Amino acid sequence: MHNLKNLRKNIGTYKKKFKDRNVDFNIIDFKEKDELNRSLISKKEKLEQEKKSLSKSKDESNFLKSKKISEKILSISKKLTVTQNNLNKIIHSLPNLALDDVPVGKDDKFNKLIKKSGELKKFKFKLKSHVELCVKGSSIDFETSIKLSGSRFVVLRDKIALLERALINFMLDTHTNEFQYTEISPPLIVNEDVMFGTGQIPKFEEDQFEIKFDKSDQRKFLIPTAEVVLTNLVRKSIIEKNNLPKRFVASTPCFRKEAGSYGKDTKGMIRQHQFYKVELVSIVEPSKCNEELERMLNCAEKILEKLEIPYQVVLLSSGDMGFSAEKTYDIEAWIPSENNYREISSCSSCGTFQARRMNAKFKSNDNNEFVGTLNGSGLAVGRLMIALLENNQNEDGSVNIPKVLKKYMNNLEKIKL
C-alpha cells in the first residue's frame, strides 16, 4: 500500500510508474474522491471542536445547539464511511512500484535473462514426460483424483509419495541448517485481514478458496502460499531493530483456484489447485531489501544445484511482476519433455508495501518505521519433482536418486516405476 501523502504530492510520477505496471491510474477520479473525503474530514473536525467548546459552557441553551451539532456529525460520519470506502477501493488496488533496475515492459517478453546454470543432459533414448514415466503404475494418479476432487488435483503413491516427502525434508533441512531460517508450522486457514496484508485481496479475490462458516464475524480463506501467513507473523507489531533480520521457512500445502489459467497446463502436475511448496520469508530494514533479495535467491538456487538440476534465473519486467513486488527474480528449472525452462521459484522484494498494509514496524532510533518484506519459493515441490524425474530418467523407465537425497529416500539408488 502506498503513502497517501506521497501519492498526492507526486501524482504524475506515480501515474507513470503505475503505467509501467499495466495499470491506468485515473488521476481525476482519485482527486475527486480524495478531495471529497478530505472536505468531509475537515467539516467533521470543525464540528467536533465546536461541540467541545459548547460542552465547556454551563449555559443550558447550548444543549440544543450541541444536540444539532451531534446530528450533523453523525450525518457526515455516514458519508465519510462511503467516501473512505470509495477512496480505499482505488488505493488498495494500486500495485507496488517497480525499482529503477527492473526492466520496463508489459509482459514476460521484456524479462531479462540473468544467468544459466548446469549442463543439459543428452539422452540416447526417447524421453518420457513425468506423466508417461509414472502413469503406468499409477504412481501419479489423475483418474482417481478426478473422482475425489475434480481436475487439477493428483494422488501420489508409493515411492513418488516418498519422493515428495523427501524433497520437502531435504529443503527444510537445507534452509534451516545452512541458511539459518527459522522453521514455522503455520495455520493453513487465515482471516480476511491477513489476506489483505500481503495483497491477495481485494485485488485477487477470485483466485482464492474461501471457507464458508455458519457463524463467523470474519471471512476465512485457505492460504494460496505460506508467504501469506509467514509475512503476517509480524503484523501489528513493532520489532526491535537488533532483532532484524527475521527469516522464516515453512512447508505447506497451497490452494489456488487458478481462475485466470483456463486451458493452460492442463496435463500433468505443472498447475494444480493444491500443491506443496517450501516458502522463504524475510523481514528486514528497508535499506537491506536488495541485499536480502540476492541472499534469498542464492538460497533457492542452492537447492537446484545440490540436486544437479539445470536452471536459469530471470529478472521479471515491470508488467510481469506480482502485485506486491518491487523487484522479482524467477528461477526456471529445465524440463526435458518440454524442451523448455519452467518457473519453479519467484523471489521478490516488496519493500514497505506489505508492511503498510499490515502495520508492521521496527524501532529506528526515536522513530518507528515500516519494515521491508521479502518472499520466495524455496522451492515449489510439484514442479521440482517433475524436473527431478525427467532429468534423472533412464531408458528402462527408472529414475536415479540424486546423491543428496538418498538418505531421505531410505538409501534407494533409483526408483523403479
C-alpha positions as CSV (number, residue, x, y, z in Angstrom):
1,M,0.0,0.0,0.0
2,H,1.2,3.5,-0.8
3,N,1.7,6.5,1.4
4,L,-1.3,8.7,0.6
5,K,0.6,12.0,1.2
6,N,3.3,10.9,-1.2
7,L,0.7,9.8,-3.8
8,R,-0.9,13.3,-3.7
9,K,2.4,15.1,-3.8
10,N,3.9,13.1,-6.7
11,I,0.8,12.0,-8.5
12,G,2.3,12.5,-12.0
13,T,5.3,10.2,-11.2
14,Y,3.0,7.6,-9.7
15,K,0.8,7.6,-12.8
16,K,3.8,6.9,-15.0
17,K,5.1,4.2,-12.6
18,F,1.6,2.6,-12.5
19,K,1.5,2.6,-16.3
20,D,4.8,0.5,-16.2
21,R,2.8,-2.0,-14.1
22,N,0.0,-2.1,-16.7
23,V,-2.3,0.0,-14.5
24,D,-4.1,3.0,-15.9
25,F,-4.3,5.3,-12.8
26,N,-7.3,7.7,-13.2
27,I,-6.0,10.9,-11.6
28,I,-9.2,12.8,-12.0
29,D,-11.3,10.1,-10.3
30,F,-8.7,9.8,-7.5
31,K,-8.5,13.6,-6.9
32,E,-12.3,13.9,-6.8
33,K,-12.7,11.1,-4.2
34,D,-9.7,12.3,-2.2
35,E,-10.8,15.9,-2.1
36,L,-14.4,15.0,-1.1
37,N,-13.0,12.7,1.6
38,R,-10.7,15.4,3.0
39,S,-13.5,18.0,2.9
40,L,-15.8,15.8,4.9
41,I,-13.0,15.1,7.4
42,S,-12.4,18.9,7.8
43,K,-16.1,19.6,8.3
44,K,-16.4,16.8,10.9
45,E,-13.3,18.1,12.8
46,K,-14.6,21.7,12.9
47,L,-18.0,20.5,14.2
48,E,-16.3,18.3,16.9
49,Q,-14.3,21.4,18.0
50,E,-17.4,23.5,18.1
51,K,-19.2,20.8,20.2
52,K,-16.2,20.6,22.5
53,S,-16.3,24.3,23.1
54,L,-20.0,24.2,23.9
55,S,-19.6,21.4,26.4
56,K,-17.3,23.7,28.5
57,S,-20.2,26.2,28.9
58,K,-22.8,25.8,31.6
59,D,-25.4,27.7,29.6
60,E,-28.4,25.4,29.2
61,S,-29.3,27.0,25.9
62,N,-26.2,25.3,24.4
63,F,-27.6,21.9,25.0
64,L,-29.9,22.2,22.0
65,K,-27.1,23.5,19.8
66,S,-24.8,20.6,20.9
67,K,-27.5,18.1,20.0
68,K,-27.9,19.6,16.5
69,I,-24.2,19.5,16.0
70,S,-24.1,15.8,17.1
71,E,-26.7,15.1,14.4
72,K,-24.6,16.8,11.8
73,I,-21.5,14.9,12.9
74,L,-23.4,11.6,12.6
75,S,-24.6,12.5,9.1
76,I,-21.1,13.4,8.0
77,S,-19.7,10.2,9.6
78,K,-22.1,8.1,7.5
79,K,-21.0,10.0,4.3
80,L,-17.3,9.6,5.4
81,T,-17.7,5.8,5.6
82,V,-18.9,5.8,2.0
83,T,-16.2,8.2,0.7
84,Q,-13.4,6.4,2.5
85,N,-14.5,3.1,1.1
86,N,-14.6,4.5,-2.4
87,L,-11.1,6.0,-1.9
88,N,-9.8,2.8,-0.4
89,K,-11.0,0.8,-3.4
90,I,-8.7,2.8,-5.5
91,I,-5.7,2.9,-3.1
92,H,-5.9,-0.8,-2.2
93,S,-5.9,-1.9,-5.9
94,L,-2.7,0.0,-6.8
95,P,0.3,-2.3,-7.2
96,N,3.8,-1.7,-5.8
97,L,6.2,0.5,-7.8
98,A,9.0,-1.3,-9.7
99,L,12.5,-0.4,-8.7
100,D,14.7,1.5,-11.2
101,D,16.7,-1.5,-12.2
102,V,13.6,-3.5,-13.1
103,P,13.1,-3.8,-17.0
104,V,10.1,-1.8,-18.1
105,G,7.7,-3.9,-20.2
106,K,4.1,-5.1,-20.3
107,D,4.8,-8.9,-20.1
108,D,7.3,-11.7,-19.9
109,K,8.7,-10.8,-23.3
110,F,10.6,-8.0,-21.6
111,N,12.1,-10.2,-18.9
112,K,15.9,-10.2,-18.6
113,L,17.9,-13.4,-18.5
114,I,20.5,-13.1,-15.7
115,K,22.3,-16.5,-15.8
116,K,22.1,-20.1,-16.8
117,S,23.4,-22.9,-14.6
118,G,24.1,-26.6,-15.2
119,E,24.5,-28.7,-18.3
120,L,21.5,-30.1,-20.2
121,K,21.8,-33.9,-20.4
122,K,21.9,-35.6,-23.8
123,F,19.6,-38.6,-23.7
124,K,20.2,-41.5,-26.1
125,F,16.7,-42.7,-25.9
126,K,13.2,-41.3,-26.4
127,L,12.4,-39.0,-23.4
128,K,9.3,-39.5,-21.4
129,S,7.4,-36.8,-19.5
130,H,6.7,-37.2,-15.8
131,V,3.2,-38.4,-16.6
132,E,4.4,-41.0,-19.0
133,L,7.0,-42.2,-16.5
134,C,4.6,-42.6,-13.6
135,V,1.2,-43.3,-15.1
136,K,1.7,-47.0,-15.8
137,G,1.9,-48.0,-12.2
138,S,-0.4,-45.2,-11.1
139,S,2.4,-43.6,-9.0
140,I,0.9,-40.3,-10.3
141,D,-2.8,-40.9,-10.5
142,F,-5.1,-38.3,-12.1
143,E,-8.0,-40.6,-12.7
144,T,-8.6,-41.3,-9.0
145,S,-8.1,-37.7,-8.1
146,I,-10.8,-36.6,-10.6
147,K,-13.2,-38.9,-8.8
148,L,-12.2,-37.5,-5.5
149,S,-11.8,-33.8,-6.2
150,G,-12.1,-33.0,-9.9
151,S,-9.5,-31.7,-12.3
152,R,-6.1,-30.1,-11.3
153,F,-5.6,-32.5,-8.3
154,V,-3.4,-35.5,-8.1
155,V,-3.0,-38.7,-6.0
156,L,0.7,-39.7,-5.4
157,R,1.5,-43.3,-4.5
158,D,4.4,-45.3,-3.0
159,K,7.9,-44.1,-4.0
160,I,6.6,-40.9,-5.6
161,A,4.8,-40.0,-2.4
162,L,8.0,-40.8,-0.6
163,L,9.9,-38.6,-3.1
164,E,7.6,-35.7,-2.4
165,R,8.2,-36.0,1.4
166,A,11.9,-36.5,0.9
167,L,12.2,-33.3,-1.2
168,I,10.3,-31.3,1.5
169,N,12.5,-32.6,4.3
170,F,15.7,-32.0,2.3
171,M,14.7,-28.4,1.5
172,L,13.7,-27.7,5.1
173,D,16.9,-29.1,6.5
174,T,19.0,-27.1,4.0
175,H,17.2,-23.8,4.7
176,T,17.3,-24.2,8.5
177,N,20.8,-25.7,8.9
178,E,22.7,-23.9,6.2
179,F,20.9,-20.7,5.8
180,Q,19.6,-20.1,9.3
181,Y,15.9,-19.8,8.5
182,T,13.6,-20.5,11.4
183,E,11.1,-23.3,10.6
184,I,7.4,-22.5,11.2
185,S,4.4,-24.7,11.2
186,P,1.6,-22.2,10.5
187,P,-2.2,-22.4,10.2
188,L,-3.5,-23.1,6.7
189,I,-6.6,-21.1,7.3
190,V,-6.4,-17.3,7.7
191,N,-8.7,-14.4,8.1
192,E,-9.5,-11.5,5.7
193,D,-7.1,-9.0,7.3
194,V,-4.2,-11.4,6.9
195,M,-5.0,-11.9,3.2
196,F,-5.3,-8.2,2.8
197,G,-1.9,-7.7,4.5
198,T,0.1,-9.5,1.8
199,G,-2.1,-8.2,-1.1
200,Q,-4.1,-11.3,-2.0
201,I,-7.4,-9.4,-1.5
202,P,-9.3,-7.4,-2.7
203,K,-7.4,-7.4,-6.0
204,F,-7.2,-11.2,-6.5
205,E,-10.2,-12.4,-4.5
206,E,-11.5,-14.5,-7.4
207,D,-8.4,-16.8,-7.2
208,Q,-8.8,-17.6,-3.5
209,F,-10.5,-20.5,-1.8
210,E,-12.9,-19.1,0.7
211,I,-14.3,-21.2,3.5
212,K,-17.9,-20.8,4.5
213,F,-18.8,-20.9,8.2
214,D,-22.4,-20.8,9.5
215,K,-21.4,-18.4,12.2
216,S,-18.4,-16.1,11.8
217,D,-17.8,-12.4,12.2
218,Q,-14.9,-12.7,9.8
219,R,-14.2,-14.3,6.4
220,K,-11.7,-17.2,6.3
221,F,-9.5,-18.4,3.4
222,L,-7.2,-21.4,2.6
223,I,-3.7,-20.0,2.1
224,P,-2.6,-19.7,-1.5
225,T,1.0,-19.7,-0.3
226,A,2.8,-19.8,3.1
227,E,4.0,-16.2,2.3
228,V,0.7,-15.0,3.5
229,V,0.9,-16.4,7.0
230,L,4.7,-16.1,7.4
231,T,4.8,-12.5,6.5
232,N,1.8,-11.7,8.7
233,L,3.7,-13.1,11.7
234,V,4.9,-9.5,12.3
235,R,1.6,-7.7,11.5
236,K,0.5,-5.0,14.0
237,S,3.8,-5.2,15.8
238,I,6.9,-3.1,16.5
239,I,10.2,-5.0,16.3
240,E,13.4,-4.0,18.0
241,K,16.0,-3.1,15.3
242,N,18.6,-5.5,16.7
243,N,16.1,-8.4,16.2
244,L,16.2,-7.9,12.5
245,P,16.5,-9.6,10.1
246,K,13.9,-12.3,10.8
247,R,13.9,-15.2,8.4
248,F,11.1,-17.9,8.3
249,V,10.7,-21.1,6.3
250,A,7.6,-23.3,6.1
251,S,6.4,-26.3,4.1
252,T,2.6,-26.1,3.5
253,P,0.0,-27.1,1.0
254,C,-1.1,-24.2,-1.2
255,F,-4.6,-23.7,-2.5
256,R,-5.4,-21.7,-5.6
257,K,-8.4,-21.6,-8.0
258,E,-6.1,-20.7,-10.9
259,A,-9.0,-18.6,-12.1
260,G,-7.1,-16.9,-14.9
261,S,-5.4,-20.0,-16.2
262,Y,-8.2,-21.8,-18.0
263,G,-6.8,-24.1,-20.7
264,K,-3.2,-23.6,-19.5
265,D,-1.0,-26.6,-18.4
266,T,-3.9,-29.0,-18.2
267,K,-1.7,-32.0,-18.5
268,G,0.4,-33.3,-15.6
269,M,1.3,-31.6,-12.3
270,I,2.5,-28.2,-13.6
271,R,-0.6,-26.3,-12.5
272,Q,-2.7,-27.7,-9.6
273,H,-5.4,-26.4,-7.3
274,Q,-3.4,-27.9,-4.4
275,F,0.3,-28.3,-4.2
276,Y,3.2,-28.3,-1.6
277,K,5.7,-25.5,-1.5
278,V,8.6,-24.7,0.7
279,E,8.4,-20.9,1.3
280,L,11.0,-18.4,2.5
281,V,10.1,-15.1,4.1
282,S,12.4,-12.3,5.4
283,I,11.6,-9.3,7.5
284,V,14.4,-6.7,7.3
285,E,15.2,-3.0,7.5
286,P,14.0,-1.4,4.2
287,S,17.6,-0.4,3.2
288,K,18.6,-4.1,3.3
289,C,15.9,-5.3,0.9
290,N,18.2,-5.6,-2.2
291,E,20.9,-7.3,-0.2
292,E,18.4,-9.8,1.3
293,L,16.8,-10.5,-2.1
294,E,20.2,-11.6,-3.5
295,R,20.7,-13.8,-0.5
296,M,17.2,-15.4,-0.8
297,L,17.8,-16.0,-4.5
298,N,21.1,-17.8,-3.7
299,C,19.3,-20.0,-1.0
300,A,16.7,-21.1,-3.6
301,E,19.4,-21.7,-6.3
302,K,21.4,-23.9,-4.0
303,I,18.5,-26.5,-3.8
304,L,18.7,-27.0,-7.6
305,E,22.5,-27.0,-7.6
306,K,22.6,-29.7,-4.9
307,L,20.1,-31.8,-6.9
308,E,22.1,-31.1,-10.1
309,I,19.1,-29.8,-12.0
310,P,19.8,-27.3,-14.8
311,Y,18.1,-23.9,-14.3
312,Q,18.1,-20.3,-15.4
313,V,17.5,-17.0,-13.5
314,V,15.3,-14.3,-15.0
315,L,14.7,-10.7,-13.8
316,L,11.0,-10.0,-14.3
317,S,9.8,-6.9,-16.2
318,S,7.6,-4.3,-14.5
319,G,4.5,-5.8,-16.2
320,D,5.2,-9.4,-15.3
321,M,5.8,-9.0,-11.5
322,G,3.3,-9.8,-8.8
323,F,1.1,-7.2,-7.3
324,S,3.1,-6.6,-4.1
325,A,6.6,-6.9,-5.6
326,E,9.1,-4.1,-6.3
327,K,11.6,-6.5,-7.9
328,T,11.4,-10.2,-8.7
329,Y,13.7,-12.9,-9.8
330,D,12.2,-16.1,-11.3
331,I,14.2,-19.4,-11.2
332,E,13.2,-21.7,-14.0
333,A,14.1,-25.4,-14.0
334,W,14.9,-27.3,-17.2
335,I,12.0,-29.7,-18.1
336,P,13.4,-32.1,-20.8
337,S,10.0,-33.3,-22.2
338,E,9.0,-29.7,-22.9
339,N,12.5,-28.7,-24.1
340,N,12.0,-25.6,-22.0
341,Y,12.6,-24.0,-18.7
342,R,9.6,-23.6,-16.4
343,E,9.2,-21.4,-13.3
344,I,10.0,-23.2,-10.0
345,S,10.6,-20.2,-7.8
346,S,9.8,-16.5,-7.6
347,C,11.9,-14.4,-5.2
348,S,10.5,-11.0,-4.5
349,S,11.3,-7.9,-2.6
350,C,8.2,-6.0,-1.6
351,G,9.9,-3.0,0.2
352,T,7.5,-1.5,2.7
353,F,4.4,-2.1,0.6
354,Q,3.1,-5.1,2.6
355,A,4.3,-3.6,5.9
356,R,2.0,-0.6,5.4
357,R,-1.0,-2.9,4.8
358,M,0.0,-5.0,7.9
359,N,1.1,-2.0,10.1
360,A,4.4,-3.8,10.8
361,K,7.2,-1.6,12.1
362,F,10.6,-1.6,13.7
363,K,12.2,0.8,16.2
364,S,14.8,3.0,14.4
365,N,16.4,5.5,16.8
366,D,13.5,7.6,18.2
367,N,11.1,6.7,15.3
368,N,9.1,3.7,14.3
369,E,9.5,2.8,10.6
370,F,7.8,0.2,8.4
371,V,9.8,-3.0,7.9
372,G,10.8,-4.4,4.5
373,T,9.4,-7.8,3.5
374,L,10.6,-10.4,1.0
375,N,9.3,-13.8,0.0
376,G,10.5,-16.6,-2.3
377,S,9.8,-20.2,-3.1
378,G,12.5,-22.5,-1.8
379,L,11.1,-24.4,-3.9
380,A,7.7,-25.5,-5.4
381,V,7.6,-29.2,-4.6
382,G,5.5,-30.5,-7.5
383,R,7.5,-28.8,-10.2
384,L,10.7,-29.8,-8.5
385,M,9.6,-33.4,-8.7
386,I,8.8,-33.0,-12.4
387,A,12.3,-31.7,-13.1
388,L,13.9,-34.3,-11.0
389,L,12.0,-37.2,-12.5
390,E,12.6,-36.1,-16.1
391,N,16.2,-35.1,-15.8
392,N,17.2,-38.3,-14.0
393,Q,15.2,-40.9,-16.1
394,N,16.8,-44.0,-17.6
395,E,15.9,-45.9,-20.7
396,D,14.1,-48.6,-18.7
397,G,11.8,-46.1,-17.1
398,S,13.6,-46.0,-13.8
399,V,14.7,-42.7,-12.2
400,N,18.1,-42.2,-10.4
401,I,18.0,-40.6,-7.0
402,P,20.4,-37.6,-6.6
403,K,23.2,-38.3,-4.0
404,V,22.0,-35.6,-1.5
405,L,18.5,-37.1,-1.5
406,K,19.3,-40.7,-0.8
407,K,19.3,-40.5,3.0
408,Y,15.8,-39.1,2.7
409,M,14.8,-42.0,0.4
410,N,15.8,-44.9,2.6
411,N,19.1,-45.0,0.7
412,L,17.5,-46.0,-2.6
413,E,19.7,-45.7,-5.7
414,K,16.8,-45.4,-8.1
415,I,13.0,-45.6,-8.3
416,K,11.7,-48.4,-10.5
417,L,8.4,-47.2,-12.0
